[in-house]
Amino acid sequence: MSKQSTTVKRQTYHHIEVKRDSYKEKMKRAFWYVDIDGTNIKIMGAKEGQKKFYFSTKEEAGQYASDLNTAQKSGGIIMRHPEKSVGAAIEEFNKLTKSREERGIICDSHKRGLLRNALDWLSINYSDDKFAQMMCVDVTPTIVEQLLLTIDGQDQTRKHKHNTLKQVFDVAIREGWCLKNPARMAKLEIQKYVGEYKAEKAGLEKISLPLIRQLVDLSATIGGTKGIVIAFAAQTGLRFGEQSALKWKHIDFARKVVKVRVAMRRQRGGNVSADIPKMTKQKKISKARRDVFLTPDLQKRLQEYKLQSKFSSDEDYVFPTRLGTHERTADNWRRRVLHPMCDEIDGLPRIRWHDLRHVFASMCLATFGDDMPRIADLMGHQSIETTRQQYGHWIDNPEQDASDADKFNQALWG
């Protein structure tokens, strides 16, 4: 026997409260008022959408609030929302998303990701019907939490879809189709990966020093930018955006340090340009702004490379493209330089560009042991805890004497 869907007419009850308007009180006007939360309100004998009603005394306001509460239970006061579905909210959200991309507020890839996540919500079922067919006012946080559990994929995938649904209901609230955002009240259960489990999950394995030496040795046989770019990344641990933004003015040969002051970051509209380094959630400049030492070997190679480069002024990029511009992504360096080199070294798999940062972490641990504050500073981590979670399980041979640069060079070359 097939189940027939029925449409239930809803009566939505809203909170009614007596409040005091201090400004009107100063102006010696009636300052006690009855406030009704919500939008699209229609009250018998009042203007469409009217939410506030003023009275001279608190008693009068309280009586009116009581009358409204009694009336709404019997239908005399109508809290009415348009009968709009989640699907309608998604459609409106898609229009807004496309408009934001056209105005340069978000980039094309961001737009496509949002539209893809919104489309997925159209195909999700709840009970025997499509979730998209539910009315916005009927969706509860519990329903959203149940649906999130049915989504296949990793936690990050579910997090992205959850964030998109939050934005969909923000649109619904703006249009007056519901009062509260059930997606923002719903909790997404996510496994927090820490320590060794996080490392295994991301394929973050400690790379042995002999393989590191082979990688750096091999890079020395390749001329131009291709050779030095690998050795530099492995021996400084800079993020891709930080390394691609480096100019010669940031290399201090006298002090034997690299001054990390800017990083290439994707801006609104999709453009990539130099900006301040990675920031904290409070929008404060983080410890990504730092100085990283140069080993004697790397400094020598950099000086020789600069003499041969046609882009060697202070304002030139250290690792430019053929046209002297900066690299937009790590794809070229990874496909054309890193992976071919990995293929020539037995036991070294094709690693990501960011894994060169982990190579640097391996050498830091071999050099400085469990000196987490020093390693955190060199890696540009905001907190020691970040360093401990990512690399703490790699610690095996602490050393704490001699200068940082000399010890580091010794760990690399033996």
N, C-alpha and C positions, 0 to 999 in steps of 0.2 A: 504493500500500500504506500503510495507516494505521499510525501509530506507536503502539504500546501502552505506556502508562505503567507502570512497575514501581516497587515500593516496596523500597528497600534498607535492610536493618537495619544500623544504625550502631554501631560500637564507638568511643566517645570516650575518648581517652587524656588523662590529666591529669598536671600536673607534681607530682612527689613530692619533698619536700625535708626534710633533717634540720636542725632548728633548736634554739635554746637558750632556755629560759625563765628569765630572770634572777630573777624573783620567786620561783619554786619553788627556785631555787638558794640564795637567801637563807634560805628556809624549810627548807633542808637536806632537800629532797625530790628525787625523780627529776626531773631538769630537761631531759634530752635528749628531744626528741620528733620524730616524723615528721608532717609537715603535708602535707595534700592539698588542692589548690585545687579549688573547685567546689561545687556543691550537688546534692541528690538522689543522693548517693553510697551505693552498697551494696557492702560488702566481705564476702567469705566469712568467717564466724566473728566478725563485728563487728556492733555496733548499727547500725540503719538511720540513715544520715546522719552517722555518726561520721567525723571528719576528723583527729583528733589521737590519737597513741598515744605514751605516755611510757615512757622507759627510763632505767636507772641510768647507763649508759655510752654514749658516742658510738658505740662499735663495735657495740653491740647495736642502736641506732637505725639505724645505717648498714646493717646486715645486713637488718633488717626492711624498710627502704626498697628495698633491692635485690630482696628476695623479692616485694614488691608490684609492682615494675616488671616482673619476670619473669612474675608471675601475670596482670597485666592484659593482657599480650600474648597469653596463651593463654585468656583469658576467665575466669580464676579471680577476678579483681577486676572488678566491673561498675560503670562510671561511667554511670549511666542517667539520661536526661532523658525526661520525658513527651513523647510524640509529638504536639506541639502546633504548629499551623501559624501562619504570619504572620497569616492571617485571624482566627484565634482571639485572637492578641495584639491586633489592631486592635479586635476586639469588646470585649475587656477594657479597652482604652484608652478606648473610647467611653463605657463605663459609668463609668469613673473621671472622665472629663472632665465628664460630666453631673452627677456627684455634687459635683465641685468648684464648678461654677456654682451649684448649689442651696445650697451652704454659703457662698456669697459670696466664694470665693477668687479666682474669675475672673469677668469680666463676660459678659453674654449674647453680645455680638458676638465676643469672644475664643473662647467655646465653639463658636459656629457656624463660625468659621474653622478651628479644629482638627478638628472633625467633617467639614467639607468636604474638608480635605486628607487625612484618614484614608480617607474614602470613595474618593478618587481612587486611592489605593494599591491598593484592591481591584480596580480595573479594569485595572491595568497588567500587561502580559504579560512573562514571562521565558522565553526559548526558545519552546517550544510550549504552555506551560501558564501559568496565572495565577500571578503572583508570590505572591498571597495563599495559594495552595495549598502553597507550599514550607514545609518544617519550619523552625522558628526556628533550630535548630542548624546547618542547612545554608547559611544566608545568610552570605556573606562580604563584606568591604569592597569587593572588586572588583565583585561583583554589584551592590551598591548604587550604585557609581560608574557602572556601565554603564546602570543604570535611570535615574539622574538625567539622563544625556545624552539619553534618549528623551523627556523631558518637554518639551512645547511651552510657549512663553511666555517672559517675560523672566527674567533672572537672579534677580530678587527673588521671582518665583513659585516657581522651583526651590528657592531658599533656604528659603522657608516650608515647602514639602513635605518638604525634607530635615530640617528641625528637628522636624517632626511625627513623622517616622519614627524619629528619635532617641528621642523620648518613648515611642513604641510599643515599642521594644526595651528601654527602661528598665523598662517594665511586664513584658515577657517575662522579663527577668533577675530581677525581684522575685518572679515566680511560679515561678522555677526552670526555665524552658523553654529557657534558653540561658545561657552563662557570660559572654560578652562582647557588647558592643554594636557590631555591624558598621557601623551607620549613623554612630556617633560616630568610628569609625576611617576612614570613607570621606571623601575630599576632594572638595569641590564646586568645580569650576573656574568662577570668576566674573570677568568682565571688570571691572577697576577703572577707572571713568570719572574722569578728572581734567581740570582746566583747561577749555579751550574745548569739548572733546568732551562733558564732563559738562554744561556749560551748554546745548549744543545738544540733548542727550538729554532734558533736563528742560524744554526750551522757555524757557530762561533767557536772554533777550536784553536787551541794554542798551536802555533806553527813553530817547528823546531828551528833553532839558530842555524844549523848547517844549511837548511833550505833557504833561510833568509839570506845567508851569505852568498849562496849560488844565485839568488835572484838579483841581488845588488851587483855582484860580479858580472853577471850577464848584461845588466843594463849599461855597464861601463864600456862594453864592446860596441854599443850602438851610439852613433853620433847624433848631434843636434838635440832638439827638444825631446824626442822619443826616449833617448837614453836617460837623460837627467831627470825627467819627470817622474820616473818610477823610483829611482834612488832617493829623490827628495821626499816623496810621499811616505816611503818606508822608514825614513830616518827623521821625520819631523812629526808625523801623525796628524797633519792638517786635514781638515775636512775638504771635500772637493771644492765647495764654494769658496773656502778660504784660500786654497792654493791657486785657483783660477783667477782670483782677484789680486794676487800679489803683483806689486810693481817693484822695480829695482830700488826704489826709495825705501822699501820695507825691509831690504836686506842690509843689515848693519855688519859689514865685514870687520870693522874695528872692534866692535863688542862681541862679534861672533854669535849673533842672534838673528832670528827671523821675527819681525814685529807684526803680529797678527792684529790688524786694525779694521779691516773691511772684509766682506765676503759677498760673493755673487748670490743674490737671492731673487726668486721669482716675484715680481710685483703684480699689482692689479692690472689686468689686461693681458697677462702672460709674458710681458717683457722681463728679461733677466738683466739686472744691473747691480753695480756695487752698492752695498748698504752696510750698516753696522753689523757686526757678527751676531751669531745666534743670541736671542734675547730670552729673558725669563718671562713667566706668565704675567708678572707685574710690569712688563714693558721697561725693565731696567737692563742696562748693558750687563751681560753676564761675564763669567770668567773666560768666555771664548776670546775676549780681548786680552792677549797675553804675549809674552816673549818666549820663544823656543830656541834652545841653543843649537848651534851648528857644530857637528863633529869636524875635526881637522880634515878628514878625507872629503866630506861633503863640501866644506868651504872651498877646498882646492878645486874640486870639480866645478863648482858654481863660478868661480873666478875665471877658469879656463873657458867655460861655456859662454860667459858674458863677453869675453874678448872675441869669440867667434860669431856671436849673434849680431844681426843687423838691427835688432831692437834692444838697445842697451842704455838708453837714457833713463833718468830717474822716473819719468812718467810712462815708460814702456812696461808692458806686462812681462813678467819673468818667463812665463810659459805661453807665448802667444800662438795664434793660428798663423797660417802663411801670410795672412793680410795684416797681422799685427794686432788683431782683436782678441778678446778673451774667449775661452771655450764656454759654451752655454750649458753643456751637459758632459758627464763623464763617459758617454758612449764611445766617442772617438778614441780616447785614451785606453779604454778597456778593450775594445775590439781590435784596434790596430797595433797596440803596444803590449798591454798586459797579458792578454790571453795567448798570443803567439809565444811570449816568453815563458809562460807557465807550461805550455806544451813541450818545451825543450828541457824541462827539469823533471826528472823522475821523482814521483812521490808528491809532487805539488799539483793539486787540482786547479782547474780554472776558477780563480777567486774573483770576487767583486772588487770594484775599485775601493769601496769603503773598507774592505778587508785589509788593505795596506795600513790603515789606521790601527787595525788590530795587530799587524806585524810590529808596528811601533810600540804598542802596548806590551807585546811579548818581550821586546828588548828592554823596555823600562823595568819590567818585573825581574828580568834576569840581572839587571844592573842595580836597581834600587831596592829590590826585595819587597818588603811589606810597608815601605814608606808611602802610604796611600795619599797623604796631602801633597807630596811632591809629584806623584804620578797624576793626580787629579788636576794640578796646575798645568802640567805639560799637555795633558789631553784636552784641557779647556772645559772640564766638567764643572757644572755649577756646584755640586756637592761631592764630598768624599763618598757618600753612600752610593751615588751613581757608579763611581769607579769600583767600589767594593762589589756591587751586585754584578757588574759585567765581567770583571776580571779577577775577583777575589779568589776564585777556585784555582787560578793559575799559579799562585805563589808557591814557590818551592825552594828558592835558594837566596835568602836575603844577604845583601852586602851594603855596608853603610860607610865605607871610608873612601877617601880620594874625592876629587871634584867630579861633578856630574858629567861634564863633557868627556873627560878622560876615561872615566869608568864606562860610559856608553860606547865610546870608540873601542875600548878593550873588549867589551862584550860582543861587538860586531865582528872585529877582525882577529880576536884571539891574541 
